[in-house]
Amino acid sequence: MNIKIVCLVLGLLAGGITGWLTRPQVAELRLPGIDIRVQGEGSRGGLTSEQTRHILLAAVVGAIIGLGVGFVADRRR
């Protein structure tokens, strides 16, 4: 199997897992007289759009890093 593809997939998985584990659970907005707190689940019991965006961004960064590692590993071979 091609080392670049393997590293890309591993980076994507590692980034997705990292994004899932580090997703924001609570969003707070505090102003004088107003205290707004939003918990982790969306309206249908799933992820909120901010959590989804956080996970996808981490997965894309992981995939880019994995692809870079794949190119370096392929050049050294």
N, CA, C and O atoms as a DFTB+ gen file, in Angstrom:
308 C
 N C O
     1  1       0.843      -1.176       0.000
     2  2       0.000       0.000       0.000
     3  2       0.893       1.246       0.000
     4  3       2.007       1.207       0.521
     5  1       0.428       2.308      -0.559
     6  2       1.188       3.538      -0.658
     7  2       1.322       4.195       0.715
     8  3       0.330       4.378       1.421
     9  1       2.549       4.547       1.089
    10  2       2.814       5.117       2.411
    11  2       2.124       6.471       2.599
    12  3       1.736       6.815       3.715
    13  1       1.968       7.240       1.521
    14  2       1.303       8.544       1.624
    15  2      -0.167       8.381       2.012
    16  3      -0.682       9.126       2.845
    17  1      -0.829       7.412       1.408
    18  2      -2.247       7.172       1.702
    19  2      -2.417       6.663       3.132
    20  3      -3.342       7.069       3.835
    21  1      -1.529       5.780       3.554
    22  2      -1.604       5.244       4.919
    23  2      -1.428       6.366       5.929
    24  3      -2.188       6.457       6.893
    25  1      -0.431       7.223       5.720
    26  2      -0.197       8.342       6.638
    27  2      -1.341       9.349       6.598
    28  3      -1.691       9.926       7.627
    29  1      -1.925       9.566       5.425
    30  2      -3.073      10.465       5.303
    31  2      -4.254       9.955       6.124
    32  3      -4.878      10.719       6.861
    33  1      -4.557       8.679       5.996
    34  2      -5.685       8.094       6.732
    35  2      -5.411       8.088       8.233
    36  3      -6.298       8.395       9.029
    37  1      -4.183       7.738       8.620
    38  2      -3.841       7.750      10.045
    39  2      -3.910       9.165      10.622
    40  3      -4.381       9.359      11.742
    41  1      -3.441      10.151       9.857
    42  2      -3.527      11.538      10.303
    43  2      -4.959      12.016      10.417
    44  3      -5.303      12.741      11.351
    45  1      -5.800      11.615       9.471
    46  2      -7.215      11.970       9.510
    47  2      -7.888      11.372      10.741
    48  3      -8.642      12.056      11.433
    49  1      -7.621      10.114      11.010
    50  2      -8.200       9.464      12.193
    51  2      -7.680      10.086      13.482
    52  3      -8.455      10.351      14.401
    53  1      -6.370      10.320      13.554
    54  2      -5.795      10.915      14.757
    55  2      -6.349      12.323      14.984
    56  3      -6.655      12.690      16.119
    57  1      -6.479      13.105      13.926
    58  2      -7.050      14.440      14.052
    59  2      -8.515      14.410      14.465
    60  3      -8.948      15.217      15.287
    61  1      -9.271      13.487      13.900
    62  2     -10.676      13.359      14.281
    63  2     -10.857      12.949      15.724
    64  3     -11.727      13.475      16.418
    65  1     -10.042      12.012      16.183
    66  2     -10.123      11.584      17.585
    67  2      -9.701      12.713      18.511
    68  3     -10.326      12.941      19.547
    69  1      -8.635      13.424      18.134
    70  2      -8.187      14.557      18.942
    71  2      -9.254      15.642      18.998
    72  3      -9.508      16.213      20.059
    73  1      -9.876      15.926      17.866
    74  2     -10.954      16.911      17.835
    75  2     -12.146      16.496      18.679
    76  3     -12.759      17.330      19.346
    77  1     -12.479      15.208      18.654
    78  2     -13.600      14.699      19.450
    79  2     -13.303      14.822      20.937
    80  3     -14.168      15.214      21.720
    81  1     -12.072      14.485      21.324
    82  2     -11.716      14.529      22.741
    83  2     -11.555      15.948      23.274
    84  3     -11.718      16.175      24.473
    85  1     -11.238      16.903      22.409
    86  2     -11.014      18.274      22.856
    87  2     -12.150      19.219      22.475
    88  3     -11.993      20.436      22.581
    89  1     -13.281      18.692      22.037
    90  2     -14.389      19.561      21.623
    91  2     -14.901      20.355      22.824
    92  3     -14.898      19.856      23.950
    93  1     -15.333      21.570      22.585
    94  2     -15.851      22.395      23.694
    95  2     -17.179      21.837      24.194
    96  3     -18.081      21.569      23.401
    97  1     -17.297      21.664      25.491
    98  2     -18.514      21.113      26.080
    99  2     -19.538      22.191      26.425
   100  3     -20.739      22.010      26.228
   101  1     -19.044      23.308      26.940
   102  2     -19.942      24.357      27.402
   103  2     -19.479      25.694      26.826
   104  3     -18.289      26.009      26.844
   105  1     -20.411      26.457      26.328
   106  2     -20.122      27.819      25.876
   107  2     -20.807      28.781      26.841
   108  3     -21.995      28.642      27.128
   109  1     -20.059      29.745      27.334
   110  2     -20.606      30.696      28.297
   111  2     -20.465      32.123      27.781
   112  3     -19.467      32.476      27.154
   113  1     -21.463      32.920      28.051
   114  2     -21.447      34.340      27.739
   115  2     -21.885      35.070      28.991
   116  3     -23.017      34.923      29.452
   117  1     -20.966      35.866      29.540
   118  2     -21.278      36.586      30.774
   119  2     -21.190      38.090      30.531
   120  3     -20.144      38.629      30.169
   121  1     -22.309      38.732      30.740
   122  2     -22.401      40.182      30.673
   123  2     -23.038      40.648      31.970
   124  3     -23.687      39.855      32.652
   125  1     -22.871      41.901      32.324
   126  2     -23.522      42.382      33.556
   127  2     -25.039      42.170      33.493
   128  3     -25.722      42.731      32.636
   129  1     -25.535      41.371      34.391
   130  2     -26.970      41.097      34.454
   131  2     -27.427      39.929      33.606
   132  3     -28.571      39.494      33.734
   133  1     -26.562      39.403      32.737
   134  2     -26.942      38.293      31.853
   135  2     -25.886      37.195      31.967
   136  3     -24.688      37.458      31.864
   137  1     -26.337      35.987      32.177
   138  2     -25.434      34.844      32.230
   139  2     -26.029      33.742      31.354
   140  3     -26.983      33.078      31.757
   141  1     -25.467      33.545      30.154
   142  2     -25.978      32.560      29.204
   143  2     -25.009      31.395      29.159
   144  3     -23.805      31.592      28.997
   145  1     -25.526      30.183      29.302
   146  2     -24.705      28.982      29.271
   147  2     -25.366      27.951      28.363
   148  3     -26.538      27.618      28.539
   149  1     -24.603      27.446      27.387
   150  2     -25.115      26.468      26.439
   151  2     -24.377      25.157      26.671
   152  3     -23.147      25.127      26.649
   153  1     -25.110      24.081      26.894
   154  2     -24.490      22.776      27.128
   155  2     -24.130      22.101      25.821
   156  3     -24.447      22.609      24.746
   157  1     -23.468      20.955      25.909
   158  2     -22.827      20.304      24.792
   159  2     -23.674      19.719      23.692
   160  3     -23.141      19.530      22.598
   161  1     -24.919      19.418      23.870
   162  2     -25.685      18.745      22.822
   163  2     -26.542      19.732      22.041
   164  3     -27.000      20.742      22.576
   165  1     -26.748      19.420      20.765
   166  2     -27.558      20.265      19.907
   167  2     -29.039      20.060      20.146
   168  3     -29.438      19.384      21.095
   169  1     -29.848      20.641      19.287
   170  2     -31.297      20.577      19.470
   171  2     -31.853      19.167      19.289
   172  3     -32.879      18.831      19.880
   173  1     -31.193      18.344      18.484
   174  2     -31.670      16.976      18.250
   175  2     -30.844      15.952      19.029
   176  3     -30.912      14.761      18.724
   177  1     -30.078      16.376      20.010
   178  2     -29.302      15.452      20.810
   179  2     -27.930      15.144      20.246
   180  3     -27.186      14.373      20.852
   181  1     -27.569      15.713      19.115
   182  2     -26.265      15.464      18.511
   183  2     -25.274      16.549      18.876
   184  3     -25.391      17.197      19.916
   185  1     -24.305      16.733      18.014
   186  2     -23.293      17.756      18.220
   187  2     -23.815      19.116      17.772
   188  3     -24.640      19.209      16.863
   189  1     -23.328      20.160      18.416
   190  2     -23.650      21.502      17.956
   191  2     -22.779      21.810      16.745
   192  3     -21.823      21.086      16.464
   193  1     -23.104      22.880      16.029
   194  2     -22.331      23.233      14.840
   195  2     -20.904      23.632      15.209
   196  3     -19.975      23.360      14.448
   197  1     -20.717      24.267      16.354
   198  2     -19.369      24.638      16.802
   199  2     -18.532      23.404      17.103
   200  3     -17.351      23.356      16.762
   201  1     -19.133      22.414      17.735
   202  2     -18.408      21.172      18.030
   203  2     -18.043      20.448      16.746
   204  3     -16.925      19.949      16.610
   205  1     -18.967      20.386      15.810
   206  2     -18.703      19.728      14.533
   207  2     -17.589      20.432      13.782
   208  3     -16.705      19.779      13.226
   209  1     -17.622      21.748      13.760
   210  2     -16.578      22.530      13.101
   211  2     -15.224      22.291      13.758
   212  3     -14.210      22.194      13.067
   213  1     -15.197      22.196      15.076
   214  2     -13.961      21.945      15.812
   215  2     -13.383      20.571      15.447
   216  3     -12.182      20.446      15.209
   217  1     -14.230      19.554      15.404
   218  2     -13.784      18.199      15.077
   219  2     -13.285      18.130      13.639
   220  3     -12.243      17.531      13.377
   221  1     -14.013      18.734      12.709
   222  2     -13.601      18.714      11.301
   223  2     -12.291      19.459      11.077
   224  3     -11.450      19.015      10.295
   225  1     -12.112      20.580      11.755
   226  2     -10.873      21.335      11.622
   227  2      -9.687      20.527      12.138
   228  3      -8.628      20.506      11.511
   229  1      -9.861      19.868      13.269
   230  2      -8.784      19.030      13.813
   231  2      -8.487      17.858      12.882
   232  3      -7.326      17.485      12.714
   233  1      -9.522      17.271      12.271
   234  2      -9.312      16.160      11.345
   235  2      -8.573      16.611      10.091
   236  3      -7.707      15.891       9.594
   237  1      -8.902      17.787       9.575
   238  2      -8.216      18.303       8.382
   239  2      -6.753      18.611       8.697
   240  3      -5.867      18.298       7.901
   241  1      -6.500      19.219       9.846
   242  2      -5.118      19.504      10.238
   243  2      -4.338      18.200      10.395
   244  3      -3.194      18.103       9.952
   245  1      -4.951      17.203      11.019
   246  2      -4.304      15.894      11.165
   247  2      -4.023      15.248       9.824
   248  3      -2.972      14.633       9.642
   249  1      -4.946      15.377       8.879
   250  2      -4.748      14.802       7.547
   251  2      -3.605      15.496       6.815
   252  3      -2.811      14.843       6.139
   253  1      -3.521      16.819       6.950
   254  2      -2.427      17.552       6.307
   255  2      -1.085      17.145       6.901
   256  3      -0.117      16.932       6.171
   257  1      -1.028      17.040       8.215
   258  2       0.214      16.604       8.865
   259  2       0.556      15.180       8.447
   260  3       1.714      14.879       8.157
   261  1      -0.433      14.309       8.415
   262  2      -0.198      12.924       7.991
   263  2       0.295      12.830       6.564
   264  3       1.180      12.027       6.267
   265  1      -0.259      13.631       5.680
   266  2       0.181      13.637       4.289
   267  2       1.621      14.142       4.184
   268  3       2.419      13.617       3.408
   269  1       1.941      15.168       4.978
   270  2       3.316      15.662       5.005
   271  2       4.288      14.602       5.494
   272  3       5.372      14.448       4.930
   273  1       3.918      13.880       6.523
   274  2       4.759      12.787       7.025
   275  2       4.886      11.704       5.962
   276  3       5.954      11.112       5.810
   277  1       3.823      11.440       5.233
   278  2       3.869      10.447       4.159
   279  2       4.822      10.839       3.055
   280  3       5.560       9.996       2.544
   281  1       4.819      12.116       2.674
   282  2       5.756      12.582       1.648
   283  2       7.203      12.468       2.123
   284  3       8.078      12.056       1.360
   285  1       7.458      12.834       3.390
   286  2       8.818      12.730       3.923
   287  2       9.243      11.275       3.999
   288  3      10.377      10.949       3.649
   289  1       8.374      10.409       4.443
   290  2       8.712       8.984       4.533
   291  2       8.940       8.379       3.157
   292  3       9.797       7.509       3.004
   293  1       8.189       8.823       2.150
   294  2       8.346       8.297       0.802
   295  2       9.648       8.773       0.174
   296  3      10.270       8.025      -0.580
   297  1      10.062       9.964       0.455
   298  2      11.320      10.489      -0.095
   299  2      12.532       9.782       0.489
   300  3      13.539       9.595      -0.193
   301  1      12.432       9.391       1.751
   302  2      13.564       8.738       2.408
   303  2      13.722       7.295       1.979
   304  3      14.773       6.694       2.200
   305  1      12.713       6.742       1.379
   306  2      12.767       5.338       0.935
   307  2      13.528       5.173      -0.299
   308  3      13.663       4.055      -0.797
